[in-house]
Amino acid sequence: MKSLSSPKPFHDASIAAFPHDCRAMAEVAARELAIFVDDEYRQFSTRMEVLGQAIHVPDRFHFLDAVNKAGISDRVSSAAQCLLTRSTDGYLRQKALNAILNLREPWIAPFVVLLVGEYVVEIVESIQASLPSLDQGIYSNFVRENSDVMRTIRSRAASYWDAYYRNRFPDRAAYPALIVLRQFEEWAR
């Protein structure tokens, strides 16, 4: 999993997070959220593939508290919700995830899958609960196109289990992130 070496302003990072044929949608999302972003917060991106196209999903964005106070996360497009899943605020990430989780678009998958490799188990439990309703084809294609990303996500999930959740889930195989990853990998076979 490769990170870009230089951070990009919010607008450019937002556009780069989606396939080329989604550019108009990404532009709208960037405009919807731009006034709520701390563009001084320097984030990097992870390179992935969606339907054979390279995208660069930001590791994090820092949204100002006004995004919550304005209730903007309830009124923005699906693409903006995807960008909100990259927030530094875990509650905002979870709320945005819930808004996109069952959408059946290939450009949603990177934003969902990246959350599996993070430390907030409640977010991963939401993904685990939604496994039966997820589009298997979309996630299996994503896994096949992004083997390096998946390897890194699996390593992170295992590390978070070891550091934070070993007592809550004594059997590593019962840790929600590893269950979700195992399911995604099975779909990709």
Secondary structure as UniProt FT lines:
FT   HELIX           10..16
FT   HELIX           20..22
FT   HELIX           23..33
FT   HELIX           34..36
FT   TURN            39..40
FT   STRAND          45..50
FT   TURN            51..52
FT   STRAND          53..58
FT   HELIX           66..69
FT   TURN            70..71
FT   HELIX           72..74
FT   HELIX           78..84
FT   TURN            85..86
FT   HELIX           90..100
FT   TURN            101..102
FT   HELIX           106..108
FT   HELIX           109..116
FT   HELIX           121..130
FT   HELIX           131..133
FT   HELIX           136..145
FT   HELIX           147..160
FT   HELIX           161..165
FT   TURN            166..168
FT   HELIX           172..174
FT   HELIX           176..187
//
